[in-house]
Amino acid sequence: MSVVVPFRNEEKNIINCIKALLSQEYPSEKFEIIAVDDHSIDNSLNKLKEFLSDKNYPVKIIELKEKAGKKSA
């Protein structure tokens, strides 16, 4: 199962959102989280990368390259 989390300028919320998803009582080997950055201009992306840097969480980060918006996630 995949959980897609599109975000833009969610510096204050993105880590708590990911932590909440990771704390679910669902086997981590059976799901993945795909965090999709929609051109954040705050520190959201960097905070998320830092949070994930030394852990083996089932989280992938995708950075949208074109001005497509969260709907493209």
Secondary structure, DSSP 4 states (H G I P E B T S, - for coil): -EEEEEESS-TTTHHHHHHHHHTSSS-GGG-EEEEEE----SSHHHHHHHHHTTS--SEEEEE--SS--GGG-
